[in-house]
Amino acid sequence: MVNPASMPTTLAKLPVSLPTAVIPEFLDLEGIANYFISTLEYLGEHDFIQDAVWRDIFALTGTVRTFYSAQSIAVAWEATSKTHRPTSFAVDGQPQVVRAGPTAWVEMGFTFRTRGIPATIDHGYLSAIPDGTGKWKIWILRTILEQLDSQPDVDYLEPVHDVSTVNGHSDLSGDARNLPIRHGDTNVVTADGVAAASMAINDAATIATTANGSDTNDATTEHESINDTTAHDSPKGVDYDCVVVGGGQAGLSTGGRLKAQGVSYVIIEKHPNIGDSWKTRYDSMRLHTVREFAHLPFERTFPSTYQEWLTKYDLADGYQRWAKKYGINIFLSTSLLSGSWVAEKDIWDLKIMRNGQESHITCSYIVFAVGGGAQFPIEPNYEDRHVFRGITVHSGRYKNSANWKGKHGVIIGTGNTGHDVAGDMLEAGLASVTMVQRSKTLQSRTLAGFVINGPAGVYNEKIPTTVADRLFCTGPAAIGRLMSLKAIERWTNMEPERYDSLERAGFRLDREGDMVSYLFGRFGGYALDVGVSPKISQGLIKVKSDSVPVRFVEDGLICGNGEFIKADVVVFATGFISDLRIVAAQLFGHELAGQLDSFGGFDEEGEQRGMFKPCGHPAFWYAGGAVGPARYMSRFVAMQIKAKMLGMPLPIYTDTPPRNSTLLKKVFDGV
């Protein structure tokens, strides 16, 4: 079997590198920043190192694009600047030297505006290094759409209910640390507001927060939006400007952002309660990323009264409180049965089942937030399954191991879910627990320290989540891959016995794993340890990794090498098909699904396919993924829709200027 982790990834083929330039201890950082501010309006090829990278998130390209090499960037910058006319560049915050092992650079933030149609307010980051002659040049350039000029703030929504305490959890409803700077009595953004927002980092520690409130029960009710526009208010005569299909983290985040933009919307959610998309999963399920990474927009949804590793019940509780606090308009116990695009009217006609009754609603735009394809579990097709006397279940239907005490349990798969199920089985008192490992697994217990946790990371209680998201979610994935490889190497060297003991137990490690590709390309194949790995090292959980099962027998599995694994219960922690076009075809027909890009995975520029950006149909968006990216990227879906409603859609730049010939040679030569 081919190990997917050993195959060259899209990101590995892109022409990027980490600089090794020597950065002196003492620099005129202000002078360097001012120099680049003076050049940004008229950037040319000579301003970049040869393997420079520019990532734009809706500011100048109308979508998410990454350009590689000085030549390609210069051509794309000139072309998009003619359309958008960027101006008013200003330094944002204090420039600083960043040192990551042998790699170092000067990092600076900046703000700017565009004068095209629509006019926008934008943010950016510039990473610079000295070239061989000592002249400072751009290594990485990032440009990000912050707001549509003179429109409501996509990052702020006025609460409509006080939900300061629910089920014993305090809500930091007065936490001004996470709110953008506002001017006057409206939430319309100004250029000064964006520039001032970065000051919140320095001010954060001085802002006091208070919490008080009353108890409520667990019941979830449908929340009517104060921003809803009825059919007679719409020029198209639709019931809603936008329907969001799915009420998980991506759907809720998108609904909140749409409301902040004054867009009429409704979320339709098949479950009877907000948060059930999490609560219906296996009992021991918890996030493998830290609490500060898990908030929904506009607030810190999970303050310090919650535990660090949020359970599915914590998530459901927080989501329910958030939806009530902001008056989110959601139809619960509602399923989309089918939908069709009425081309002559430019509207969607949707058939829904709501509380057992069929009805139709119409809208101008759809956001498809139904998860990453978890409707279609993947299971290996082992022979003779019918002869097995025991229990088989996919992890998508697994709840707990409580009724299996004394039985022999086998888990197929060694990712996050496989580890969770193995831990469950051990705790439930099964006679034996065996994990079947089909390929090497990237294993880490320190991703929490990789940018997203602690005082040195960006997701903590001092930095506003809006700022942390902008820092964390906007970097080029190919550069992130190189940085993560270095970080994983350091962590592995710091704890050699931890990894050695796992390998002695038979666990095959991908010690040089590409974490970024695992996280955002494969959506799996890795394990972020929250306590199960030591039990593998101690032999409490067995590992079968030298041969995979090929067929069932009455009391277990036979592997390809002829060895027998005793089993009364087999749990397939083998993932899901993640192509949402399959779901779209079922609901909207194959013709429409054929227009859509796939969901997730990296394209030839190192960007995730389809997600949160134009994906093939002018009135259809995908939304999904982990909580952090779903929270941040939902803002761009809302602004794309708002711009279309204003009759000023974001112009999309589709050209791909050629890269430097020297870089092309490196790619073809495999350098």
C-alpha positions as CSV (number, residue, x, y, z in Angstrom):
1,M,0.0,0.0,0.0
2,V,1.3,3.4,-0.9
3,N,1.8,5.7,2.1
4,P,0.0,9.0,1.2
5,A,2.4,10.8,3.5
6,S,5.4,9.8,1.4
7,M,3.9,11.2,-1.8
8,P,5.1,14.6,-2.9
9,T,2.4,17.2,-2.0
10,T,1.2,20.1,-4.1
11,L,2.8,22.4,-1.5
12,A,6.2,20.6,-1.8
13,K,6.3,21.4,-5.5
14,L,5.9,25.1,-5.1
15,P,9.0,27.4,-5.6
16,V,9.5,28.7,-2.1
17,S,12.3,28.7,0.5
18,L,13.1,30.0,3.9
19,P,15.7,32.8,3.9
20,T,19.0,32.5,5.6
21,A,20.0,36.2,5.5
22,V,21.8,37.5,8.5
23,I,19.6,40.1,10.4
24,P,21.6,42.3,12.7
25,E,20.5,42.8,16.3
26,F,20.2,46.6,15.9
27,L,18.2,47.9,13.0
28,D,16.5,51.1,12.0
29,L,13.1,49.3,11.8
30,E,11.2,52.5,11.5
31,G,13.3,53.5,8.5
32,I,12.9,50.1,6.9
33,A,9.1,50.3,7.3
34,N,8.9,53.8,5.9
35,Y,11.0,52.8,2.9
36,F,8.6,50.0,2.0
37,I,5.5,52.2,2.6
38,S,6.8,54.6,0.1
39,T,7.3,51.8,-2.5
40,L,4.0,49.9,-2.1
41,E,1.9,52.0,-4.4
42,Y,4.4,51.4,-7.3
43,L,5.9,48.0,-6.6
44,G,8.1,46.5,-9.3
45,E,10.0,43.3,-9.8
46,H,13.2,44.9,-8.3
47,D,11.4,45.3,-4.9
48,F,11.2,41.5,-4.4
49,I,13.7,38.7,-3.9
50,Q,13.6,36.2,-6.8
51,D,11.5,33.5,-5.0
52,A,9.1,36.0,-3.3
53,V,5.5,35.1,-2.6
54,W,2.4,37.3,-2.6
55,R,-0.9,36.1,-1.1
56,D,-4.0,38.1,-1.6
57,I,-7.2,37.5,0.2
58,F,-10.0,39.4,-1.7
59,A,-8.2,42.7,-1.4
60,L,-7.0,43.0,-5.0
61,T,-7.9,39.7,-6.8
62,G,-11.5,39.3,-5.7
63,T,-10.7,35.8,-4.5
64,V,-7.8,34.0,-2.8
65,R,-4.7,33.8,-4.9
66,T,-1.0,33.2,-4.3
67,F,1.7,34.3,-6.8
68,Y,5.3,33.1,-6.9
69,S,8.4,34.8,-8.0
70,A,9.3,38.5,-8.4
71,Q,8.4,38.5,-12.1
72,S,4.9,37.0,-11.6
73,I,4.1,39.2,-8.6
74,A,5.1,42.4,-10.3
75,V,2.9,41.7,-13.3
76,A,-0.1,40.7,-11.1
77,W,0.4,43.7,-8.8
78,E,0.4,46.1,-11.7
79,A,-2.7,44.6,-13.3
80,T,-4.7,44.5,-10.1
81,S,-3.6,48.0,-9.0
82,K,-4.9,49.4,-12.3
83,T,-8.4,48.0,-11.4
84,H,-8.4,48.8,-7.6
85,R,-6.1,51.8,-7.4
86,P,-4.6,51.1,-3.9
87,T,-3.6,54.2,-2.0
88,S,-3.1,55.6,1.5
89,F,-0.5,53.0,2.6
90,A,0.4,53.5,6.3
91,V,2.5,51.5,8.8
92,D,0.3,49.6,11.2
93,G,1.9,48.8,14.6
94,Q,5.6,48.4,15.3
95,P,7.9,46.6,12.8
96,Q,9.8,43.7,14.4
97,V,12.5,41.2,13.8
98,V,11.3,37.6,13.7
99,R,13.8,34.9,14.4
100,A,12.9,31.2,13.8
101,G,16.0,29.2,14.1
102,P,18.4,30.1,11.2
103,T,15.5,31.9,9.5
104,A,15.0,35.6,10.3
105,W,13.2,38.5,8.7
106,V,11.7,41.9,9.4
107,E,7.9,41.8,9.7
108,M,5.7,44.9,9.4
109,G,1.9,45.5,9.2
110,F,0.3,48.1,7.0
111,T,-3.1,49.4,6.1
112,F,-4.4,50.8,2.8
113,R,-7.5,51.7,0.9
114,T,-8.6,51.0,-2.7
115,R,-10.5,53.5,-4.9
116,G,-12.0,51.0,-7.4
117,I,-15.5,49.6,-7.4
118,P,-16.2,48.7,-4.7
119,A,-13.9,50.9,-2.6
120,T,-12.4,48.9,0.2
121,I,-10.4,49.2,3.4
122,D,-7.5,46.7,3.6
123,H,-4.7,45.4,5.7
124,G,-1.4,43.8,4.8
125,Y,1.8,42.3,6.1
126,L,5.3,42.5,4.6
127,S,8.2,40.2,5.4
128,A,11.5,41.7,4.3
129,I,15.1,40.5,4.2
130,P,18.4,42.0,2.9
131,D,19.7,40.7,-0.4
132,G,23.3,40.1,-1.2
133,T,24.1,43.8,-1.6
134,G,22.4,44.8,1.7
135,K,19.3,46.2,0.0
136,W,16.0,45.3,1.7
137,K,13.6,43.4,-0.4
138,I,10.2,41.7,0.0
139,W,10.2,38.0,0.7
140,I,6.4,37.6,1.6
141,L,3.6,40.1,0.8
142,R,0.1,39.6,2.2
143,T,-2.9,41.7,1.4
144,I,-6.3,41.2,3.0
145,L,-9.7,42.8,2.5
146,E,-10.8,44.2,5.8
147,Q,-14.1,46.0,5.1
148,L,-16.2,47.3,2.2
149,D,-15.9,51.1,2.5
150,S,-18.9,52.8,4.1
151,Q,-20.6,49.5,4.9
152,P,-21.3,47.9,8.2
153,D,-18.4,46.3,10.1
154,V,-18.3,42.6,9.3
155,D,-16.4,41.9,12.5
156,Y,-19.0,43.5,14.9
157,L,-22.6,42.6,15.8
158,E,-24.6,44.2,18.5
159,P,-25.9,41.6,21.0
160,V,-29.6,41.4,21.4
161,H,-29.8,39.2,24.5
162,D,-27.9,39.0,27.7
163,V,-26.7,35.4,28.1
164,S,-24.0,36.1,30.7
165,T,-24.3,32.8,32.4
166,V,-25.5,29.5,31.0
167,N,-25.0,26.1,32.7
168,G,-22.4,27.7,35.0
169,H,-20.2,29.1,32.2
170,S,-19.5,32.8,32.4
171,D,-19.8,34.9,29.2
172,L,-17.4,37.8,28.7
173,S,-20.1,39.9,27.1
174,G,-18.3,43.0,28.2
175,D,-15.0,41.9,26.8
176,A,-14.0,44.8,24.7
177,R,-10.7,43.2,24.0
178,N,-12.2,41.2,21.2
179,L,-14.1,44.0,19.6
180,P,-12.8,46.2,16.7
181,I,-12.3,49.9,17.3
182,R,-15.5,51.7,16.6
183,H,-16.1,55.4,15.9
184,G,-19.3,57.2,16.7
185,D,-22.7,55.6,17.1
186,T,-22.6,53.3,14.1
187,N,-20.7,50.2,13.1
188,V,-19.6,51.6,9.8
189,V,-15.9,51.1,9.4
190,T,-13.5,53.9,8.6
191,A,-9.9,53.7,7.6
192,D,-8.8,55.1,10.9
193,G,-10.8,52.3,12.6
194,V,-8.8,49.6,10.8
195,A,-5.5,51.3,11.6
196,A,-6.5,51.7,15.2
197,A,-7.6,48.1,15.6
198,S,-4.0,46.9,16.0
199,M,-3.7,49.1,19.1
200,A,-6.0,46.7,20.8
201,I,-3.2,44.2,21.3
202,N,-1.3,46.7,23.5
203,D,-4.4,47.8,25.2
204,A,-5.7,44.3,25.9
205,A,-4.1,43.8,29.3
206,T,-5.6,47.0,30.7
207,I,-9.2,46.4,29.8
208,A,-11.3,45.0,32.7
209,T,-14.0,42.5,32.0
210,T,-17.1,41.6,34.1
211,A,-19.4,38.7,34.0
212,N,-22.8,38.2,35.6
213,G,-26.1,36.6,34.6
214,S,-28.8,34.1,35.3
215,D,-29.4,30.5,34.7
216,T,-31.2,29.2,31.7
217,N,-32.3,25.7,30.6
218,D,-30.9,23.6,27.8
219,A,-33.7,24.2,25.4
220,T,-32.8,25.8,22.1
221,T,-35.4,27.9,20.4
222,E,-35.4,29.4,16.9
223,H,-33.9,32.9,16.9
224,E,-35.5,35.6,14.8
225,S,-33.1,38.1,13.3
226,I,-33.7,41.8,13.8
227,N,-32.1,42.3,10.4
228,D,-34.4,40.1,8.4
229,T,-35.8,41.5,5.2
230,T,-39.1,40.2,4.1
231,A,-40.0,39.4,0.5
232,H,-41.6,42.7,-0.3
233,D,-38.3,44.5,0.7
234,S,-36.2,42.6,-1.8
235,P,-35.9,43.8,-5.4
236,K,-36.0,40.2,-6.5
237,G,-39.0,39.3,-4.4
238,V,-37.2,36.5,-2.6
239,D,-37.8,35.4,1.0
240,Y,-34.2,35.9,2.0
241,D,-31.1,37.4,0.3
242,C,-29.2,34.3,1.5
243,V,-29.9,30.8,2.8
244,V,-27.1,29.1,4.7
245,V,-27.5,25.3,4.6
246,G,-26.0,23.9,7.8
247,G,-25.8,25.2,11.3
248,G,-22.4,24.1,12.5
249,Q,-19.4,26.4,13.1
250,A,-19.2,27.5,9.5
251,G,-22.9,28.0,9.1
252,L,-23.3,29.9,12.3
253,S,-20.3,32.1,11.6
254,T,-21.5,32.9,8.1
255,G,-25.0,33.7,9.4
256,G,-23.6,36.1,12.0
257,R,-21.4,37.8,9.5
258,L,-24.3,38.2,7.0
259,K,-26.4,39.8,9.8
260,A,-23.5,42.1,10.6
261,Q,-23.6,43.2,7.0
262,G,-27.3,43.9,7.0
263,V,-28.0,40.9,4.7
264,S,-31.4,39.1,5.1
265,Y,-30.6,35.5,5.7
266,V,-31.7,32.3,7.4
267,I,-29.7,29.2,8.5
268,I,-31.4,25.9,8.0
269,E,-30.2,23.1,10.3
270,K,-31.5,19.5,10.2
271,H,-30.9,18.9,13.9
272,P,-33.4,20.0,16.6
273,N,-30.8,21.9,18.6
274,I,-28.0,24.2,17.8
275,G,-24.8,22.3,18.5
276,D,-26.2,18.9,17.7
277,S,-23.7,18.5,14.9
278,W,-21.2,18.1,17.7
279,K,-23.4,16.4,20.3
280,T,-24.3,13.6,18.0
281,R,-20.7,12.5,17.7
282,Y,-19.0,10.0,20.0
283,D,-19.3,10.7,23.7
284,S,-15.6,11.3,24.4
285,M,-15.1,13.6,21.5
286,R,-13.2,16.8,22.2
287,L,-11.3,19.4,20.2
288,H,-7.6,18.7,19.7
289,T,-6.9,22.4,19.5
290,V,-7.0,24.8,22.4
291,R,-10.0,26.7,23.7
292,E,-8.8,30.1,22.3
293,F,-8.9,28.7,18.8
294,A,-12.6,27.7,19.1
295,H,-14.6,31.0,19.4
296,L,-17.3,32.1,17.1
297,P,-17.2,35.6,15.6
298,F,-17.7,38.9,17.6
299,E,-16.7,37.6,21.1
300,R,-14.8,35.1,23.1
301,T,-17.4,32.4,23.1
302,F,-15.5,30.1,25.4
303,P,-14.0,32.1,28.3
304,S,-11.6,30.7,30.9
305,T,-14.5,29.1,32.8
306,Y,-14.4,26.4,30.2
307,Q,-11.8,23.7,30.2
308,E,-8.8,24.0,27.8
309,W,-9.7,21.0,25.6
310,L,-13.4,21.6,24.8
311,T,-15.8,18.6,24.8
312,K,-18.6,18.3,22.4
313,Y,-21.0,19.4,25.2
314,D,-18.9,22.6,25.7
315,L,-19.1,23.4,22.0
316,A,-22.9,22.8,21.9
317,D,-23.4,25.0,25.0
318,G,-21.3,27.8,23.6
319,Y,-22.9,27.7,20.2
320,Q,-26.4,27.9,21.8
321,R,-25.5,30.8,23.9
322,W,-23.8,32.6,21.0
323,A,-26.9,32.1,18.7
324,K,-29.2,33.5,21.4
325,K,-26.9,36.4,22.3
326,Y,-26.8,37.6,18.7
327,G,-30.3,36.8,17.7
328,I,-29.2,34.4,14.9
329,N,-32.1,33.5,12.5
330,I,-32.1,29.7,12.3
331,F,-34.7,27.1,11.3
332,L,-34.1,24.0,13.4
333,S,-35.4,20.5,12.5
334,T,-35.2,21.7,8.9
335,S,-33.7,19.8,6.0
336,L,-33.1,20.9,2.4
337,L,-34.8,18.4,0.1
338,S,-33.9,19.9,-3.2
339,G,-33.0,23.2,-4.9
340,S,-33.0,24.7,-8.4
341,W,-31.5,27.8,-9.9
342,V,-34.1,29.9,-11.7
343,A,-31.8,31.5,-14.3
344,E,-34.3,33.9,-15.7
345,K,-34.8,35.4,-12.3
346,D,-31.3,34.8,-10.8
347,I,-32.8,33.2,-7.7
348,W,-32.8,29.9,-5.9
349,D,-36.0,27.9,-5.3
350,L,-35.5,25.6,-2.4
351,K,-37.8,22.8,-1.2
352,I,-37.4,22.3,2.6
353,M,-38.8,20.0,5.2
354,R,-39.4,22.0,8.4
355,N,-40.8,20.2,11.5
356,G,-42.3,17.5,9.2
357,Q,-43.9,19.9,6.7
358,E,-42.8,20.6,3.2
359,S,-42.5,24.2,2.0
360,H,-40.6,26.4,-0.5
361,I,-38.4,29.3,0.2
362,T,-36.5,31.5,-2.3
363,C,-33.2,33.3,-2.0
364,S,-30.6,35.0,-4.2
365,Y,-27.5,33.3,-2.7
366,I,-26.7,30.0,-1.1
367,V,-23.9,29.2,1.3
368,F,-23.4,25.4,1.5
369,A,-22.1,24.7,5.1
370,V,-22.9,21.0,5.5
371,G,-19.5,19.8,6.7
372,G,-16.6,18.3,5.0
373,G,-18.5,15.4,3.4
374,A,-19.0,13.5,6.6
375,Q,-22.2,12.1,5.1
376,F,-20.1,9.5,3.2
377,P,-18.0,7.3,5.5
378,I,-15.0,5.3,4.0
379,E,-14.7,1.7,5.1
380,P,-12.2,-0.9,3.8
381,N,-13.8,-3.7,2.0
382,Y,-12.4,-6.7,3.8
383,E,-13.6,-10.1,2.6
384,D,-16.1,-12.4,4.4
385,R,-17.5,-9.7,6.6
386,H,-20.7,-11.7,6.8
387,V,-19.1,-14.5,8.7
388,F,-17.9,-12.2,11.5
389,R,-20.0,-12.8,14.7
390,G,-19.0,-9.5,16.3
391,I,-19.9,-5.8,15.9
392,T,-18.6,-3.5,13.1
393,V,-19.2,0.2,13.2
394,H,-17.8,3.3,11.5
395,S,-16.6,6.0,13.8
396,G,-19.3,8.3,12.3
397,R,-21.9,6.1,14.1
398,Y,-19.8,5.2,17.1
399,K,-20.9,6.6,20.5
400,N,-18.9,4.8,23.3
401,S,-17.4,1.5,24.4
402,A,-19.4,1.2,27.7
403,N,-21.2,-2.0,26.7
404,W,-18.1,-3.8,25.5
405,K,-16.3,-4.5,28.7
406,G,-14.3,-7.7,28.5
407,K,-14.5,-7.9,24.8
408,H,-11.6,-7.6,22.3
409,G,-11.6,-4.3,20.4
410,V,-9.9,-3.4,17.2
411,I,-9.7,0.1,15.7
412,I,-8.8,0.5,12.0
413,G,-7.0,3.8,11.7
414,T,-4.6,5.7,13.8
415,G,-5.6,9.4,13.4
416,N,-7.3,11.6,16.0
417,T,-10.5,9.6,16.1
418,G,-8.7,6.3,16.2
419,H,-6.8,7.5,19.2
420,D,-10.0,8.7,20.9
421,V,-11.7,5.4,20.4
422,A,-8.7,3.4,21.6
423,G,-8.7,5.5,24.8
424,D,-12.4,4.9,25.2
425,M,-12.0,1.1,24.9
426,L,-9.2,1.0,27.4
427,E,-11.1,3.1,29.9
428,A,-14.2,0.9,29.4
429,G,-12.3,-2.2,30.4
430,L,-12.0,-4.2,27.2
431,A,-9.9,-7.3,27.4
432,S,-7.6,-6.0,24.6
433,V,-7.4,-2.9,22.5
434,T,-5.5,-3.1,19.1
435,M,-5.0,-0.2,16.7
436,V,-4.4,-1.3,13.1
437,Q,-2.1,1.2,11.4
438,R,-2.2,1.2,7.6
439,S,0.4,3.9,6.9
440,K,2.8,6.2,8.8
441,T,1.1,8.7,11.1
442,L,2.2,12.2,11.9
443,Q,2.0,12.4,15.7
444,S,2.4,15.4,17.9
445,R,1.4,16.6,21.3
446,T,2.7,20.1,20.7
447,L,0.6,21.6,17.9
448,A,-1.0,23.6,20.7
449,G,2.3,25.4,20.9
450,F,2.6,25.8,17.2
451,V,1.3,29.3,16.8
452,I,-2.1,28.7,18.4
453,N,-1.5,28.6,22.2
454,G,0.2,30.4,25.0
455,P,1.8,33.8,25.5
456,A,4.2,33.3,22.6
457,G,1.4,32.3,20.2
458,V,-1.3,34.4,18.7
459,Y,-4.4,32.7,20.2
460,N,-4.4,33.7,23.8
461,E,-6.5,36.0,26.1
462,K,-4.5,39.1,25.3
463,I,-4.7,39.3,21.5
464,P,-8.1,39.9,20.0
465,T,-9.3,36.9,18.0
466,T,-9.8,39.1,15.0
467,V,-6.2,40.1,15.0
468,A,-5.0,36.5,15.8
469,D,-7.0,35.2,12.8
470,R,-5.6,37.7,10.5
471,L,-2.0,36.7,11.5
472,F,-2.6,33.0,11.5
473,C,-4.9,32.4,8.5
474,T,-3.3,34.6,5.9
475,G,0.1,33.2,5.4
476,P,1.0,31.3,2.3
477,A,0.5,27.6,2.9
478,A,3.7,26.6,1.1
479,I,5.7,28.8,3.5
480,G,3.7,27.5,6.5
481,R,4.7,24.0,5.4
482,L,8.4,24.8,5.5
483,M,8.1,26.4,8.9
484,S,6.1,23.5,10.3
485,L,8.7,21.0,9.0
486,K,11.4,22.9,11.0
487,A,9.2,23.1,14.1
488,I,8.3,19.4,14.0
489,E,12.0,18.6,13.7
490,R,12.8,20.7,16.7
491,W,10.0,19.1,18.8
492,T,11.0,15.6,17.8
493,N,14.6,16.3,18.8
494,M,13.5,17.7,22.1
495,E,11.6,14.5,23.1
496,P,13.4,11.6,21.4
497,E,12.3,9.0,24.0
498,R,8.7,9.9,23.5
499,Y,8.9,9.1,19.8
500,D,11.3,6.2,20.2
501,S,9.0,4.5,22.7
502,L,6.1,4.7,20.3
503,E,8.1,3.1,17.5
504,R,9.3,0.4,19.9
505,A,5.6,-0.4,20.5
506,G,5.1,-0.8,16.7
507,F,3.7,2.6,16.0
508,R,5.0,3.9,12.6
509,L,5.8,7.6,12.9
510,D,6.0,10.1,10.1
511,R,8.7,12.0,12.0
512,E,9.2,14.5,9.2
513,G,5.5,15.0,8.5
514,D,4.0,17.8,6.5
515,M,1.6,19.1,9.1
516,V,0.1,21.8,6.9
517,S,-0.8,19.3,4.1
518,Y,-2.2,16.9,6.7
519,L,-4.4,19.6,8.3
520,F,-5.6,21.5,5.3
521,G,-5.0,19.2,2.3
522,R,-5.8,15.7,3.5
523,F,-8.1,16.7,6.4
524,G,-6.6,13.7,8.3
525,G,-3.8,11.2,8.7
526,Y,-2.4,12.8,11.8
527,A,-2.9,12.5,15.6
528,L,-2.7,15.4,18.0
529,D,-2.2,13.6,21.3
530,V,-4.3,14.5,24.3
531,G,-3.2,11.6,26.5
532,V,-3.5,8.3,24.5
533,S,0.1,8.0,23.1
534,P,1.7,7.1,26.5
535,K,-0.7,4.2,26.7
536,I,0.5,2.9,23.4
537,S,4.1,3.2,24.5
538,Q,3.3,1.3,27.7
539,G,1.7,-1.5,25.8
540,L,-1.7,-1.0,27.2
541,I,-2.9,-0.4,23.6
542,K,-1.5,-2.7,21.0
543,V,-0.5,-1.7,17.5
544,K,-0.6,-3.8,14.4
545,S,1.4,-2.0,11.7
546,D,3.4,-4.6,9.7
547,S,0.4,-6.0,7.8
548,V,-3.2,-4.9,7.3
549,P,-6.4,-7.1,7.5
550,V,-7.7,-8.7,4.3
551,R,-10.6,-10.7,5.5
552,F,-12.9,-11.4,8.5
553,V,-13.3,-14.7,10.3
554,E,-15.8,-15.6,12.9
555,D,-13.8,-14.2,15.8
556,G,-11.5,-11.6,14.3
557,L,-9.5,-10.6,11.3
558,I,-6.8,-12.2,9.1
559,C,-4.0,-10.0,7.9
560,G,-2.1,-10.1,4.6
561,N,0.8,-11.9,6.3
562,G,-1.5,-14.6,7.7
563,E,-1.5,-13.3,11.3
564,F,-4.8,-13.3,13.3
565,I,-6.2,-10.4,15.3
566,K,-8.9,-11.5,17.8
567,A,-11.9,-9.1,17.7
568,D,-15.4,-8.9,19.1
569,V,-15.7,-5.3,18.0
570,V,-14.2,-3.5,15.0
571,V,-14.4,0.3,14.7
572,F,-13.5,1.8,11.4
573,A,-11.8,5.2,12.1
574,T,-11.1,5.5,8.4
575,G,-12.5,8.9,7.6
576,F,-15.0,10.3,5.1
577,I,-15.3,11.2,1.5
578,S,-14.8,15.0,1.5
579,D,-16.1,16.0,-2.0
580,L,-19.1,18.1,-1.4
581,R,-20.0,17.9,-5.1
582,I,-21.6,14.6,-4.3
583,V,-24.0,16.2,-1.8
584,A,-24.6,19.1,-4.1
585,A,-25.5,16.7,-6.9
586,Q,-28.1,15.0,-4.7
587,L,-29.7,18.3,-3.8
588,F,-29.3,20.5,-6.8
589,G,-28.7,18.0,-9.7
590,H,-25.6,16.8,-11.5
591,E,-25.7,19.7,-14.0
592,L,-25.2,22.3,-11.3
593,A,-22.7,20.2,-9.3
594,G,-20.7,19.8,-12.5
595,Q,-20.1,23.6,-12.4
596,L,-18.6,23.5,-9.0
597,D,-15.0,23.2,-7.9
598,S,-14.2,20.5,-5.4
599,F,-14.1,21.2,-1.7
600,G,-10.7,21.3,0.1
601,G,-7.4,20.0,-1.0
602,F,-4.8,22.3,-2.5
603,D,-4.8,23.7,-6.0
604,E,-1.7,24.5,-8.1
605,E,-1.2,27.7,-6.3
606,G,-1.3,26.1,-2.8
607,E,-4.8,27.4,-2.1
608,Q,-7.6,25.3,-0.7
609,R,-10.1,24.5,-3.5
610,G,-13.5,25.9,-3.4
611,M,-13.8,27.0,0.2
612,F,-15.2,30.5,1.0
613,K,-14.5,31.8,-2.5
614,P,-16.0,31.7,-6.0
615,C,-16.4,28.0,-6.7
616,G,-18.1,27.8,-10.1
617,H,-21.6,29.2,-9.7
618,P,-22.1,33.0,-9.2
619,A,-24.6,32.5,-6.4
620,F,-23.1,29.5,-4.5
621,W,-20.4,29.3,-1.9
622,Y,-18.9,26.4,0.2
623,A,-18.1,27.1,3.8
624,G,-16.6,24.5,6.2
625,G,-13.5,23.3,7.9
626,A,-12.0,23.7,11.4
627,V,-13.4,26.2,13.8
628,G,-10.7,28.8,13.4
629,P,-10.6,29.1,9.6
630,A,-14.4,28.8,9.4
631,R,-14.7,31.7,11.8
632,Y,-12.3,33.9,9.9
633,M,-13.1,33.1,6.3
634,S,-16.8,33.5,6.8
635,R,-16.3,37.2,6.9
636,F,-15.2,37.1,3.3
637,V,-18.3,35.2,2.2
638,A,-20.5,37.8,3.7
639,M,-18.6,40.7,2.1
640,Q,-18.7,38.9,-1.3
641,I,-22.4,38.6,-1.0
642,K,-22.9,42.2,0.2
643,A,-20.8,43.5,-2.7
644,K,-23.0,41.6,-5.1
645,M,-26.2,43.0,-3.5
646,L,-24.8,46.5,-3.8
647,G,-24.3,45.9,-7.6
648,M,-20.5,46.1,-7.1
649,P,-19.2,42.6,-7.1
650,L,-15.5,42.1,-6.3
651,P,-13.6,42.0,-9.7
652,I,-11.9,38.7,-10.0
653,Y,-8.3,38.5,-11.3
654,T,-7.9,35.3,-13.2
655,D,-4.5,35.7,-15.0
656,T,-1.5,33.8,-13.8
657,P,1.6,35.7,-15.0
658,P,4.7,33.5,-15.8
659,R,7.2,32.9,-13.0
660,N,10.9,33.6,-13.1
661,S,12.6,31.1,-15.5
662,T,15.2,30.2,-12.8
663,L,12.4,29.2,-10.4
664,L,10.7,27.1,-13.1
665,K,14.0,25.3,-13.6
666,K,14.2,24.5,-9.9
667,V,10.7,23.1,-9.9
668,F,11.3,20.9,-12.9
669,D,14.6,19.7,-11.6
670,G,13.0,18.9,-8.2
671,V,15.3,21.3,-6.3
